[in-house]
Amino acid sequence: MGLKKKKNVIILSCCMVACFILYQLYFFLTITSEANFNVVVPVLDYNSIKDLLHLRSEDDKYLNEHGMIRGIYYADIKTYRPDSNKEFKCKTSHQKIPFERVNDDFCDCEDGTDEPSTTACPDGIFYCDTQSPRKQALSIPSSKVNDGICDCCDGSDEWLHSNGNKLLSQSSPKHYRFYVSQCPNNCNK
C-alpha cells in the first residue's frame, strides 16, 4: 500500500471517529436537556398498586399517590433521601438530623425544609403536586396545608381531609368559592 493510500485511510478513519464522537455527544446532550424539562416521572405506577393501598403504614401518610413526599419541589426530590448515615441535611442551614425526624410535626431545621408536608414550621413552603419546570412552581405557605381551603389548583394541599368533610374550593375567575367534598383539579383551566 502506498504512502498516499495509507494517509487517506488514516484521514478517513479519523473523520469517522470524530463523527461518531460528535453523534454520541449530540444525543447525550439531547437526552440530558429533555430530562431537565419534563415533569417528574412518578416513582410508583399508581394504577398497578391502588388495590394494595391497605399495605401502607401510618408513616406513609406523607407520600402522595406517586410515592413521593408531599409538598417538595420536584427538583429537590434527591435531597429528601437519607444519606449513608440515615440523616437528612437541611437545605440552607446544612444542619443534619436523623431522617426519622422528617415530617414528624416538629420543626428541626431552621429553614423548615424538614417539614414539607406539615404545618410545623412557620416559614415553611408547600409545593403543590402539579409542577412544571417551564412555569413558576405552584407553592403556598405551609400554614395553609390541610386548613380546609383548597389553595393548590390540583387540591394537593388538602390531602388529609376525608371525603366526609366539607372543603372550601379554589377561587373561581369571579372570586367565588363554594363547599366541596373533594378539591377539584383546576390546573389545566
N, C-alpha and C positions, 0 to 999 in steps of 0.2 A: 504494500500500500504506500502510495506516495505521500510526501510531506504535506502537500496541499489537501489531499483527501483526508488525512488524519486531522488536520486543522479544521476542516469543515465539519467532521464528525464531532469533534470536541466542542465547537461553537454551537452546533445543533443540540447536543446533549445539555450544555449549559442553559440554552434558551428553554428547553423542555423542563428542566429542573426549576428554573426561575418562574415559568408559567404555572407549574404545579404548586409552588410555594405561594404565589400570589392568589391562586384559586383557593387554596386552603385558608389563607388569611382572610380573603373576602367572605367566605362562608362562616368562619369563626366570628368575625365582626358582625355579620348579619344576624346570626343566632343570638349573640350576646346583646345586641341592641334591641331585638324583639323581646327578649326576656325582661328588659327593663321597662317596657311599655305595656305589658299585658297585665290584666287584673290577676290577682293571686289565684293560683290553682288550688282548689280545696285539697286538704291533706287526706280526707276520707271521702269516699263516694257515699253521700247521704242516702241515696235510694237503695243501695245494697245493704245498708246496716240499719234502716229505720225500724225494722221489726226486732232488732236486738237492743233497742234503747233501754230495756229493763236491766241490762248489764252495767249501765253507767252508775257510778257511785256518787256520793254527795260531793266529793272533791271535783267531779266533772261538771258541776253546775256552771262553772265559769267558761266552759267550752261551748262554742256555737255549733250549729249542725254540721259544719265543715271540719270540726275537730281543732279549731284554732281558738286561742284565748280571746274572749270578748274584749272589745274596747282598745285594741292595739292597732297602730298604724301598720299597714301591710309591709312596708319596707323595714320595719323593726322586728319582724317575726323572729329572725335569727337571734336577737338579743334576749328573747323570752324563752331561752332554753338553759338548763343548768350547765355550769362548766364542769370540769373534771372533778372538782371538789364538791359538787352538788350545791353550788352557790349561784346567786343571782347578782349581777352587777348593775347598780343604779345608773341611769343614763347620764346625768350631768355631774352628780357628786362622786361617781365611781366607787361608792361605798359598796361593800359586799355583804350580803345577808344570806342565810340558808334559803334554798329555793322553796321550802315549805311555807315560808312567810309571804310568798307572792299571793295576793288575793285572800289574805286572812282577815280582812276588815280592820287592819291596823296599819297606819302609815309609817313604814320603817325608813323609807328613802326620803331625803329632804325634798327631792323634786317630784315625789308622788308616783314615780314610774312603777313601783311595786304593786300598786293597786289600780290596774287599768279597768277592772270590771266592777269596782265597788265605789261607794261614796266616802270612803275613809279619809282621803286626802283632800283638803280644802282647795288646793290649786291644781288638782288632777284634771286630766283631759281624757275624755272617752271618744274614741274614733268609731263612727258608725260602720256597720258591716259592708255597706256598699261604698266601695272606694275605687277611684280611677286615677292612674298615675298622670293622666293628661290634665286633670282638673285639680282644683284645690281640695284637699281632704275634708270630708264632712266630719266635723267634730263638735262636741258640746262640752261644757264643764261637767266634770264627773258628779257634781252635786245634783244634776238633773237626771241621773240614771235611776230607773225604777221609781220615779216620783208620781207615776200615774198620768203623765202627759207625754204624748208621742212627740219627741223632738227630732229624731232622725227621720229622714224621708222614708227609710225602709222599716222603721219601727224597732230597730235592733236595740234601742236604749231601754225598752220596756220588756226585757226578756224574763224577768222574774214573775210577772203577773200572770195568773192563771186565767182561763177563758171566762170564769165567773165574775171577775172584777170588771168594773167599768173604767175605761181609759178615755182621756180627752185626746181627740185626734190631732193630726198635724194641722197647721193653719192653712186654710184654703186661699186661693187667689184674692178672695174678698175679705180675708182675715176672719172668717168664721171658723169656729171649732165645734165639734159635736162629740157625743159619747159613743164609743165603740167597744166591742168586746175584745178585739184584737187590732193592733195598729196596722193600717193598710200600707202597702209598699207603693209610694208615690214618687220614687226616684226617677222613673223614666218619663214623667209628665213634664 
